[in-house]
Amino acid sequence: MQKITGIGGVFFKARNPQQLMEWYDQHLGLQFNNGFIQFKWADDQGNKATGSTTFAIFKEDTTYFNPGEKPYMINFRVSDLRALLSELREKGVTASGDIQEYDFGRFGWIVDPEGNKIELWEPIDK
């Protein structure tokens, strides 16, 4: 059985994304680059480890979270996106859209029983 390997990202909507990013920078020291921050992982000894988690703020009217109706979406890291989506479809889980491939990984989406869109990411870690 395929499983989630970590949290790839947390995304949410905002009325004024730029203003909110500035607030996070001013009060929490989080400096956004093109609307997102990428936190690099490290092991218990502080050594760099493979992987990262993204934090991003989207415009309130984004359609990227569709068909989900919530103002947030979580991204889970997976090791084999195609196998996981196949297993989930066999179990009756609703997939949303087609797999998209980029130079940093593959993306697929599912919808949970409460209508939350979940992004699944098979990263290409360098």
KEFI-239837 format. One record per atom (N, C-alpha, C, O, CB): residue number from 1; y, x, z; atom name; residue in one letter. Coordinates in steps of 0.001 Angstrom, whole numbers. Atoms other than C-alpha are relative to their C-alpha. Last residue first. Glycine has a CB too. Example, Ala and Ser with C-alpha at 12.3 -4.5 7.8 and 13.67 -1.06 7.14 Angstrom:
BEGIN
REC   num        c2        c1        c3   atomo   residuo
REC     2     -1190      -820       -60       N         S
REC     2     -1060     13670      7140      CA         S
REC     2      1090      -770       730       C         S
REC     2      2198      -261       899       O         S
REC     2       462       414     -1415      CB         S
REC     1     -1190       890         0       N         A
REC     1     -4500     12300      7800      CA         A
REC     1      1200       900         0       C         A
REC     1      1181      1936       665       O         A
REC     1        27      -992      1246      CB         A
//
This chain:
BEGIN
REC   num        c2        c1        c3   atomo   residuo
REC   126       -66     -1369       519       N         K
REC   126     17386     17917     -5771      CA         K
REC   126       150       970      1118       C         K
REC   126       224      2176       884       O         K
REC   126      1142       164      -982      CB         K
REC   125      -693      -916      -909       N         D
REC   125     16249     14468     -4719      CA         D
REC   125       -70      1398      -563       C         D
REC   125     -1122      1852     -1014       O         D
REC   125      -610       -45      1422      CB         D
REC   124       376     -1304       514       N         I
REC   124     15378     12061     -7532      CA         I
REC   124       801       981       849       C         I
REC   124      1961      1267       552       O         I
REC   124       293       157     -1573      CB         I
REC   123      -937     -1069       300       N         P
REC   123     15549      8834     -5632      CA         P
REC   123      -648      1196      -693       C         P
REC   123     -1851      1437      -598       O         P
REC   123       660       452      1261      CB         P
REC   122       885     -1164        71       N         E
REC   122     13276      5811     -5907      CA         E
REC   122       868      1169      -408       C         E
REC   122      1120      1370     -1596       O         E
REC   122     -1200      -218     -1012      CB         E
REC   121      -425     -1200       708       N         W
REC   121     15690      3114     -4799      CA         W
REC   121     -1070      1079        95       C         W
REC   121     -1462      1483      1189       O         W
REC   121      1332       516       562      CB         W
REC   120      1052     -1001      -205       N         L
REC   120     14947      -472     -3789      CA         L
REC   120       328      1197      -884       C         L
REC   120       585      1040     -2077       O         L
REC   120     -1433      -581      -330      CB         L
REC   119        96     -1010      1045       N         E
REC   119     17925     -2826     -3453      CA         E
REC   119     -1063      1023       392       C         E
REC   119     -1090      1497      1528       O         E
REC   119      1375       690      -237      CB         E
REC   118       336     -1319      -542       N         I
REC   118     17485     -5910     -1320      CA         I
REC   118      -158       948     -1168       C         I
REC   118      -889       670     -2118       O         I
REC   118     -1303       -43       874      CB         I
REC   117       401      -945      1035       N         K
REC   117     19128     -9241     -2201      CA         K
REC   117      -204      1360       660       C         K
REC   117       631      1806      1447       O         K
REC   117      1066        78     -1149      CB         K
REC   116      -679     -1298       -21       N         N
REC   116     19173    -11590       753      CA         N
REC   116      -534       886     -1118       C         N
REC   116     -1743      1087     -1238       O         N
REC   116      -182       694      1371      CB         N
REC   115      -930      -167      1110       N         G
REC   115     18070    -15137      -122      CA         G
REC   115       785      1293         7       C         G
REC   115      1734      1430      -765       O         G
REC   115       940     -1116       -11      CB         G
REC   114     -1278       619      -345       N         E
REC   114     16484    -16044      3215      CA         E
REC   114      1061       223     -1069       C         E
REC   114      2236       -71      -848       O         E
REC   114       494       538      1322      CB         E
REC   113       101      1454      -140       N         P
REC   113     12904    -15465      1961      CA         P
REC   113      1313      -701       370       C         P
REC   113      1435     -1909       169       O         P
REC   113     -1022      -318      1033      CB         P
REC   112       833       395     -1138       N         D
REC   112     13816    -11936       752      CA         D
REC   112        -4     -1528       157       C         D
REC   112       732     -2211      -555       O         D
REC   112       507       675      1303      CB         D
REC   111      -725       954      -824       N         V
REC   111     15080    -11180     -2757      CA         V
REC   111      -927      -433      1126       C         V
REC   111     -2068      -825       882       O         V
REC   111       495     -1229      -839      CB         V
REC   110       803      1155      -411       N         I
REC   110     13957     -8108     -4678      CA         I
REC   110       894      -919       830       C         I
REC   110      2002      -546      1215       O         I
REC   110     -1279       443       816      CB         I
REC   109      -523       918     -1011       N         W
REC   109     15761     -5405     -6598      CA         W
REC   109      -990     -1113       268       C         W
REC   109     -1715     -1559      -621       O         W
REC   109      1345      -584      -441      CB         W
REC   108       553      1321       215       N         G
REC   108     14899     -2288     -8572      CA         G
REC   108       476      -887      1137       C         G
REC   108       961      -394      2155       O         G
REC   108     -1557        37       -85      CB         G
REC   107      -397      1095      -876       N         F
REC   107     16554      1098     -8933      CA         F
REC   107      -689     -1285      -419       C         F
REC   107      -844     -1565     -1608       O         F
REC   107      1521      -182       -13      CB         F
REC   106       284      1332       531       N         R
REC   106     15320      4389    -10350      CA         R
REC   106       379     -1045      1035       C         R
REC   106       261      -821      2240       O         R
REC   106     -1492      -137      -393      CB         R
REC   105      1118       818      -444       N         G
REC   105     16760      7795     -9534      CA         G
REC   105      -129     -1334      -705       C         G
REC   105       657     -1681     -1586       O         G
REC   105       118      -237      1441      CB         G
REC   104       218      -159     -1444       N         F
REC   104     19640     10277     -9616      CA         F
REC   104     -1075      -937       531       C         F
REC   104     -1287     -1008      1741       O         F
REC   104      1296      -240       751      CB         F
REC   103       405     -1378      -262       N         D
REC   103     19719     10771    -13430      CA         D
REC   103      -243       270      1481       C         D
REC   103      -781      1322      1826       O         D
REC   103      1050       950      -520      CB         D
REC   102     -1148      -892        91       N         Y
REC   102     19741      7007    -13833      CA         Y
REC   102      -483      1414       302       C         Y
REC   102     -1639      1609       679       O         Y
REC   102      1144      -433       983      CB         Y
REC   101       231     -1429      -227       N         E
REC   101     17064      4370    -14402      CA         E
REC   101      1270       799      -244       C         E
REC   101      1992       571     -1214       O         E
REC   101     -1126       514      -905      CB         E
REC   100     -1026      -797       662       N         Q
REC   100     17397       608    -14019      CA         Q
REC   100      -218      1457       375       C         Q
REC   100      -485      1778      1533       O         Q
REC   100      1436      -475       395      CB         Q
REC    99      -187     -1343      -536       N         I
REC    99     14392     -1574    -13231      CA         I
REC    99      1076       709      -821       C         I
REC    99      1082       642     -2050       O         I
REC    99     -1339       805       -17      CB         I
REC    98       901     -1036       487       N         D
REC    98     14888     -5124    -14468      CA         D
REC    98       293      1328       693       C         D
REC    98      1391      1539      1208       O         D
REC    98       125       151     -1525      CB         D
REC    97      -427      -947      1032       N         G
REC    97     16517     -8028    -12694      CA         G
REC    97     -1068      1007      -351       C         G
REC    97     -2164      1003       208       O         G
REC    97      1231       724       444      CB         G
REC    96     -1274       390       591       N         S
REC    96     15723     -9705     -9384      CA         S
REC    96       427      1062     -1004       C         S
REC    96       807      2168      -620       O         S
REC    96      1086      -197      1092      CB         S
REC    95      -745     -1160       477       N         A
REC    95     12133     -9617     -8125      CA         A
REC    95      1264      -511      -676       C         A
REC    95      1286     -1626     -1197       O         A
REC    95      -860       878      -982      CB         A
REC    94      -878       155      1152       N         T
REC    94     10839    -12554     -6112      CA         T
REC    94       717      1303      -307       C         T
REC    94      1404      1865       546       O         T
REC    94      1015     -1117       243      CB         T
REC    93     -1390      -341      -304       N         V
REC    93      7957    -11744     -3771      CA         V
REC    93       819       -89     -1286       C         V
REC    93       373       354     -2344       O         V
REC    93       107      1427       634      CB         V
REC    92      -907      1125       172       N         G
REC    92      4752    -13615     -4612      CA         G
REC    92      1449       264       344       C         G
REC    92      2241      -674       436       O         G
REC    92      -466     -1110       805      CB         G
REC    91       -64       739     -1268       N         K
REC    91      2280    -11090     -3194      CA         K
REC    91       981     -1163       -67       C         K
REC    91      1210     -1841       935       O         K
REC    91       393       938      1135      CB         K
REC    90      1336       562      -238       N         E
REC    90      1383     -9839     -6694      CA         E
REC    90       -34      -848      1272       C         E
REC    90      -826     -1783      1382       O         E
REC    90     -1040      1125        97      CB         E
REC    89       143      1149       906       N         R
REC    89      5133     -9411     -7312      CA         R
REC    89     -1353      -678       197       C         R
REC    89     -1445     -1906       186       O         R
REC    89       161       445     -1472      CB         R
REC    88      -806      1102      -523       N         L
REC    88      5361     -7215     -4214      CA         L
REC    88      -109     -1243      -876       C         L
REC    88      -213     -2359      -368       O         L
REC    88      1457       425       118      CB         L
REC    87       656       556     -1194       N         E
REC    87      2472     -5005     -5301      CA         E
REC    87       757     -1209       535       C         E
REC    87       152     -2213       914       O         E
REC    87      -114      1069      1097      CB         E
REC    86      1233       640       462       N         S
REC    86      3981     -4514     -8768      CA         S
REC    86      -724      -667      1169       C         S
REC    86     -1153     -1816      1071       O         S
REC    86      -925      1033      -686      CB         S
REC    85      -383      1275       614       N         L
REC    85      7408     -3825     -7285      CA         L
REC    85     -1223      -761      -498       C         L
REC    85     -1274     -1988      -403       O         L
REC    85       976       236     -1159      CB         L
REC    84      -431       922     -1048       N         L
REC    84      5881     -1183     -4993      CA         L
REC    84       366     -1358      -596       C         L
REC    84       -56     -2392       -78       O         L
REC    84      1195       583       774      CB         L
REC    83      1183       443      -745       N         A
REC    83      3964       498     -7824      CA         A
REC    83       390     -1025      1075       C         A
REC    83      -292     -2033      1254       O         A
REC    83      -716      1213       649      CB         A
REC    82       811       859       872       N         R
REC    82      7043       637    -10063      CA         R
REC    82     -1222      -547       745       C         R
REC    82     -1540     -1731       633       O         R
REC    82      -451       781     -1249      CB         R
REC    81      -618      1304       216       N         L
REC    81      9282      1945     -7277      CA         L
REC    81      -878      -932      -819       C         L
REC    81     -1053     -2094      -451       O         L
REC    81      1331       168      -683      CB         L
REC    80       504       410      1311       N         D
REC    80      7050      4810     -6172      CA         D
REC    80       460     -1434      -274       C         D
REC    80      -228     -2394        72       O         D
REC    80     -1564       111       -65      CB         D
REC    79       562     -1153       703       N         S
REC    79      8447      6817     -3221      CA         S
REC    79      -504      -349     -1396       C         S
REC    79      -541       525     -2262       O         S
REC    79     -1127       593       808      CB         S
REC    78      1435       175       230       N         V
REC    78     10834      4225     -1820      CA         V
REC    78      -522      1206      -767       C         V
REC    78       249      1915     -1413       O         V
REC    78      -293     -1323      -778      CB         V
REC    77       618     -1068       794       N         R
REC    77     14325      4409      -313      CA         R
REC    77     -1493      -276      -106       C         R
REC    77     -2120      -721       855       O         R
REC    77       262      1408       634      CB         R
REC    76      1114      -736      -605       N         F
REC    76     15754      1124       935      CA         F
REC    76      -516      1046      -980       C         F
REC    76      -639       790     -2178       O         F
REC    76     -1143      -965       417      CB         F
REC    75       741      -751      1008       N         N
REC    75     19191      -184       -38      CA         N
REC    75     -1073       785       746       C         N
REC    75      -769      1568      1646       O         N
REC    75       947       953      -846      CB         N
REC    74       593     -1254      -450       N         I
REC    74     20741     -2840      2161      CA         I
REC    74      -800       597     -1148       C         I
REC    74     -1387      -117     -1961       O         I
REC    74      -899      -218      1255      CB         I
REC    73      1302      -254       621       N         M
REC    73     23104     -5500       885      CA         M
REC    73      -496      1340       535       C         M
REC    73       277      2288       676       O         M
REC    73        93         4     -1585      CB         M
REC    72       553     -1342      -179       N         Y
REC    72     26147     -7108      2489      CA         Y
REC    72     -1322       119      -772       C         Y
REC    72     -1930      -881     -1156       O         Y
REC    72      -215       313      1515      CB         Y
REC    71     -1007     -1007       332       N         P
REC    71     28490    -10060      2030      CA         P
REC    71      -490      1435       214       C         P
REC    71       314      2362       315       O         P
REC    71      1239      -235       827      CB         P
REC    70      -575      -638     -1183       N         K
REC    70     25555    -12480      1891      CA         K
REC    70      1019      1069      -426       C         K
REC    70       971      1565     -1552       O         K
REC    70     -1120       630       880      CB         K
REC    69     -1255       672      -342       N         E
REC    69     24881    -14728     -1106      CA         E
REC    69       699       626      1197       C         E
REC    69      1797       200      1555       O         E
REC    69      -259     -1456       278      CB         E
REC    68      -240       109     -1439       N         G
REC    68     22170    -12714     -2793      CA         G
REC    68      1364      -600       284       C         G
REC    68      2315      -380      -466       O         G
REC    68      -115      1367       667      CB         G
REC    67      -237      1372      -414       N         P
REC    67     21738    -13532     -6486      CA         P
REC    67       186      -169      1502       C         P
REC    67       324     -1295      1980       O         P
REC    67     -1127      -850      -452      CB         P
REC    66       633      1231       501       N         N
REC    66     23870    -11490     -6812      CA         N
REC    66     -1458       252      -333       C         N
REC    66     -1768      1333      -835       O         N
REC    66       741      -533     -1243      CB         N
REC    65       926       490     -1021       N         F
REC    65     24850     -8426     -4737      CA         F
REC    65      -730     -1268      -447       C         F
REC    65     -1643     -1726       240       O         F
REC    65       751      -269      1298      CB         F
REC    64      1110      -942      -167       N         Y
REC    64     26406     -6638     -7730      CA         Y
REC    64     -1039      -491      1004       C         Y
REC    64     -2212      -134       896       O         Y
REC    64       530      1347       439      CB         Y
REC    63      1222       745       312       N         T
REC    63     28535     -9681     -8555      CA         T
REC    63     -1231       879       207       C         T
REC    63     -2356       447       -42       O         T
REC    63        41      -528     -1450      CB         T
REC    62      1027      -691       767       N         T
REC    62     31563     -8198     -6828      CA         T
REC    62     -1188      -920      -273       C         T
REC    62     -1526     -1774       546       O         T
REC    62      -463      1257       743      CB         T
REC    61       499       822      1104       N         D
REC    61     34206    -10680     -5700      CA         D
REC    61     -1056       700      -863       C         D
REC    61     -1352       250     -1970       O         D
REC    61      1151      -418      -871      CB         D
REC    60       500      1285      -472       N         E
REC    60     34836     -9149     -2263      CA         E
REC    60      -630      -845     -1108       C         E
REC    60     -1558     -1612      -851       O         E
REC    60      1118      -768       643      CB         E
REC    59      -976      1085        42       N         K
REC    59     35265     -5686     -3732      CA         K
REC    59      -686     -1313       368       C         K
REC    59     -1866     -1521        83       O         K
REC    59       659       -98     -1404      CB         K
REC    58      -223       621      1310       N         F
REC    58     32597     -3229     -2662      CA         F
REC    58      1092     -1064       107       C         F
REC    58      1373     -1582      1187       O         F
REC    58     -1314      -624      -544      CB         F
REC    57      -734      1252      -144       N         I
REC    57     32361      -847       296      CA         I
REC    57       346      -502     -1393       C         I
REC    57       898       231     -2213       O         I
REC    57      1289       186       872      CB         I
REC    56      -961       378      1034       N         A
REC    56     29750      1891       275      CA         A
REC    56       624     -1353       293       C         A
REC    56        -3     -2239       873       O         A
REC    56      -671       -24     -1367      CB         A
REC    55      -773      1091      -595       N         F
REC    55     27659      3864      2779      CA         F
REC    55      1084      -339     -1009       C         F
REC    55      1879       528     -1374       O         F
REC    55       612       393      1421      CB         F
REC    54     -1316       330       536       N         T
REC    54     24991      6057      1175      CA         T
REC    54       608     -1179       756       C         T
REC    54       -89     -2135      1098       O         T
REC    54       -95      -320     -1500      CB         T
REC    53      -236      1432      -148       N         T
REC    53     22044      7683      2940      CA         T
REC    53      1438      -261      -428       C         T
REC    53      2352       465       -37       O         T
REC    53      -263      -489      1479      CB         T
REC    52     -1316       417      -438       N         S
REC    52     20777     11118      1956      CA         S
REC    52        15     -1518       158       C         S
REC    52      -875     -2218      -325       O         S
REC    52      1089       467      -998      CB         S
REC    51      -346      1407      -117       N         G
REC    51     17662     13041      1173      CA         G
REC    51      1400      -257       506       C         G
REC    51      2084       631      1016       O         G
REC    51      -957      -668       889      CB         G
REC    50      -181       763      1219       N         T
REC    50     15934     16380      1383      CA         T
REC    50       367     -1434       327       C         T
REC    50      -270     -2071      1166       O         T
REC    50     -1261        47      -856      CB         T
REC    49      1240       607       456       N         A
REC    49     16449     18268      4603      CA         A
REC    49       306      -804     -1261       C         A
REC    49      1464     -1117     -1536       O         A
REC    49      -637      -903      1111      CB         A
REC    48      -124       998      1055       N         K
REC    48     19185     20644      5650      CA         K
REC    48     -1381      -479      -418       C         K
REC    48     -2310       313      -578       O         K
REC    48       767       571     -1211      CB         K
REC    47       223      -538      1333       N         N
REC    47     18403     22415      8894      CA         N
REC    47       136     -1114     -1029       C         N
REC    47      -229     -2260      -767       O         N
REC    47     -1388       670       -99      CB         N
REC    46     -1257      -115       732       N         G
REC    46     19996     20975     12011      CA         G
REC    46      -140       602     -1380       C         G
REC    46       855       796     -2078       O         G
REC    46       954       810       781      CB         G
REC    45      -586     -1299      -303       N         Q
REC    45     16963     21671     14229      CA         Q
REC    45      1322       213      -748       C         Q
REC    45      1921      1285      -660       O         Q
REC    45      -986      1112      -351      CB         Q
REC    44      -352       -84     -1420       N         D
REC    44     15956     17997     14297      CA         D
REC    44       661      1322       390       C         D
REC    44      1386      1378      1383       O         D
REC    44     -1230      -200       834      CB         D
REC    43      1123       172      -926       N         D
REC    43     16041     17789     10481      CA         D
REC    43       478       196      1444       C         D
REC    43      1667       410      1681       O         D
REC    43     -1147       999      -335      CB         D
REC    42       384     -1289      -572       N         A
REC    42     19143     17177      8397      CA         A
REC    42     -1167      -246       948       C         A
REC    42     -1327     -1347      1476       O         A
REC    42      1207       688       745      CB         A
REC    41       914       -53     -1127       N         W
REC    41     20077     14307      6083      CA         W
REC    41      -205      1437       474       C         W
REC    41       -54      2386      -296       O         W
REC    41     -1337      -630      -376      CB         W
REC    40      1159      -864       254       N         K
REC    40     23126     14226      3879      CA         K
REC    40      -849        75      1262       C         K
REC    40      -328       175      2373       O         K
REC    40       447      1428      -450      CB         K
REC    39       369      -783     -1176       N         F
REC    39     25453     11262      4418      CA         F
REC    39     -1264       790      -317       C         F
REC    39     -2313       205      -587       O         F
REC    39      -211      -917      1246      CB         F
REC    38      1415      -359         8       N         Q
REC    38     26890     10074      1107      CA         Q
REC    38      -265       915      1195       C         Q
REC    38       237      2037      1265       O         Q
REC    38      -405       696     -1350      CB         Q
REC    37       243     -1239      -748       N         I
REC    37     30150      8213      1330      CA         I
REC    37     -1491       265       -60       C         I
REC    37     -2299      -659        35       O         I
REC    37       511       -97      1497      CB         I
REC    36      1196      -163      -828       N         F
REC    36     31252      5561     -1145      CA         F
REC    36        -1      1341       718       C         F
REC    36       739      2262       374       O         F
REC    36     -1256      -132      -852      CB         F
REC    35       472      1223      -641       N         G
REC    35     34193      4052     -2995      CA         G
REC    35     -1247       141       848       C         G
REC    35     -1760      -859      1349       O         G
REC    35      -250     -1004     -1021      CB         G
REC    34       327      1035       991       N         N
REC    34     34898      6858     -5468      CA         N
REC    34      -652     -1221       635       C         N
REC    34     -1535     -1831        32       O         N
REC    34      -921       570     -1065      CB         N
REC    33      -188      -604      1309       N         N
REC    33     34776      9467     -2687      CA         N
REC    33      -470     -1022     -1021       C         N
REC    33     -1664     -1307     -1108       O         N
REC    33      -778      1368      -138      CB         N
REC    32       688       595      1142       N         F
REC    32     35224      8026       781      CA         F
REC    32       345       745     -1274       C         F
REC    32      1466      1221     -1451       O         F
REC    32       360     -1481      -140      CB         F
REC    31      -772      -156      1226       N         Q
REC    31     36280     10154      3740      CA         Q
REC    31      -822      -460     -1199       C         Q
REC    31     -1835       146     -1546       O         Q
REC    31       445      1464      -181      CB         Q
REC    30       896       167      1151       N         L
REC    30     34863      8926      7030      CA         L
REC    30       823        34     -1279       C         L
REC    30      1608      -877     -1542       O         L
REC    30      -806     -1333       101      CB         L
REC    29       134     -1253       730       N         G
REC    29     36920     10350      9899      CA         G
REC    29      -942       -60     -1191       C         G
REC    29     -1463       966     -1626       O         G
REC    29      -463      1052       922      CB         G
REC    28      1349      -532      -200       N         L
REC    28     36312      7340     12140      CA         L
REC    28      -258      1296      -767       C         L
REC    28     -1346      1866      -684       O         L
REC    28     -1016     -1032      -410      CB         L
REC    27       530       230     -1344       N         H
REC    27     39821      5971     12722      CA         H
REC    27     -1367       624       267       C         H
REC    27     -1701       911      1417       O         H
REC    27       -88     -1456       242      CB         H
REC    26      -950      -244     -1082       N         Q
REC    26     41855      7252      9783      CA         Q
REC    26      -641       -70      1382       C         Q
REC    26      -353       760      2244       O         Q
REC    26      1127      -994       -80      CB         Q
REC    25      -408     -1400        35       N         D
REC    25     38995      7510      7282      CA         D
REC    25       887       314      1205       C         D
REC    25       643      1282      1925       O         D
REC    25       742       319     -1320      CB         D
REC    24      1163      -791      -419       N         Y
REC    24     37448      4170      8229      CA         Y
REC    24       341      1494        24       C         Y
REC    24      -129      2223       898       O         Y
REC    24     -1199      -259      -945      CB         Y
REC    23       194       228     -1432       N         W
REC    23     40900      2560      8027      CA         W
REC    23     -1168       838       516       C         W
REC    23     -1060      1489      1555       O         W
REC    23      -248     -1500       284      CB         W
REC    22     -1026      -777      -692       N         E
REC    22     41541      4161      4625      CA         E
REC    22      -116      -164      1511       C         E
REC    22        92       794      2255       O         E
REC    22      1396      -422      -469      CB         E
REC    21       423     -1404        75       N         M
REC    21     38221      2777      3367      CA         M
REC    21       997       896       713       C         M
REC    21       602      1843      1393       O         M
REC    21      -157       446     -1465      CB         M
REC    20      1070      -171      -975       N         L
REC    20     39286      -663      4632      CA         L
REC    20      -526      1439        -9       C         L
REC    20      -823      1996      1048       O         L
REC    20     -1141      -985      -287      CB         L
REC    19      -597        27     -1334       N         Q
REC    19     42579      -467      2765      CA         Q
REC    19     -1065       223      1072       C         Q
REC    19      -823       929      2051       O         Q
REC    19       725     -1337       238      CB         Q
REC    18      -771     -1233      -169       N         Q
REC    18     40785       570      -419      CA         Q
REC    18       609        85      1391       C         Q
REC    18       547      1131      2037       O         Q
REC    18      1099        90     -1055      CB         Q
REC    17       832     -1180      -223       N         P
REC    17     38165     -2180       -89      CA         P
REC    17       794      1276       255       C         P
REC    17       439      2045      1148       O         P
REC    17      -892       207     -1175      CB         P
REC    16      -801     -1102       507       N         N
REC    16     40679     -5034       349      CA         N
REC    16      -767      1302       255       C         N
REC    16      -538      1965      1267       O         N
REC    16      1418        30       675      CB         N
REC    15     -1132       574       721       N         R
REC    15     38829     -8329       781      CA         R
REC    15       833      1096      -655       C         R
REC    15      1270       955     -1797       O         R
REC    15       873      -838       946      CB         R
REC    14     -1249        46      -754       N         A
REC    14     35667     -6438      1698      CA         A
REC    14      1094      -629      -861       C         A
REC    14      1092      -497     -2085       O         A
REC    14       417      1421       464      CB         A
REC    13     -1186       452       728       N         K
REC    13     32031     -6558       614      CA         K
REC    13      1203       -13       922       C         K
REC    13      1072      -178      2135       O         K
REC    13      -226     -1398      -604      CB         K
REC    12      -560      1299      -350       N         F
REC    12     29183     -4565      2117      CA         F
REC    12      1284      -257      -758       C         F
REC    12      1909       653     -1304       O         F
REC    12       250       -90      1496      CB         F
REC    11     -1139       392       812       N         F
REC    11     26763     -1797      1228      CA         F
REC    11       548     -1317       518       C         F
REC    11      -223     -2197       900       O         F
REC    11      -392      -116     -1490      CB         F
REC    10      -481      1266      -527       N         V
REC    10     24274        94      3376      CA         V
REC    10      1293      -302      -749       C         V
REC    10      2208       519      -795       O         V
REC    10       221        50      1574      CB         V
REC     9     -1409       335       -64       N         G
REC     9     22307      2869      1794      CA         G
REC     9       254     -1349       635       C         G
REC     9      -629     -2200       736       O         G
REC     9       589        27     -1365      CB         G
REC     8      -750      -693      1048       N         G
REC     8     19071      4690      1143      CA         G
REC     8      1477      -313        55       C         G
REC     8      2301       493      -378       O         G
REC     8      -542      -364     -1359      CB         G
REC     7     -1143       795       433       N         I
REC     7     17415      3678      4375      CA         I
REC     7       801       833      -988       C         I
REC     7      1303      1908      -661       O         I
REC     7       884      -447      1215      CB         I
REC     6     -1252      -220      -725       N         G
REC     6     14045      5336      4655      CA         G
REC     6      1079      -948      -478       C         G
REC     6       869     -1736     -1400       O         G
REC     6       467      1444      -159      CB         G
REC     5       -16     -1344      -564       N         T
REC     5     10532      5703      3230      CA         T
REC     5      1283       313       763       C         T
REC     5      1385      1360      1402       O         T
REC     5      -191      1008     -1094      CB         T
REC     4     -1357      -533       -38       N         I
REC     4      9758      2029      2523      CA         I
REC     4       -41      1375       657       C         I
REC     4      -784      1579      1617       O         I
REC     4       968      -962       767      CB         I
REC     3      -866       366     -1114       N         K
REC     3      6112      1308      1831      CA         K
REC     3      1370       643      -157       C         K
REC     3      1574      1525      -992       O         K
REC     3      -633       414      1333      CB         K
REC     2     -1273      -704        45       N         Q
REC     2      3475      1244      -889      CA         Q
REC     2       853      -425      1187       C         Q
REC     2       677     -1522      1717       O         Q
REC     2       738      -274     -1334      CB         Q
REC     1     -1182       828         0       N         M
REC     1         0         0         0      CA         M
REC     1      1249       876         0       C         M
REC     1      1338      1841       759       O         M
REC     1        -4      -944      1206      CB         M
//
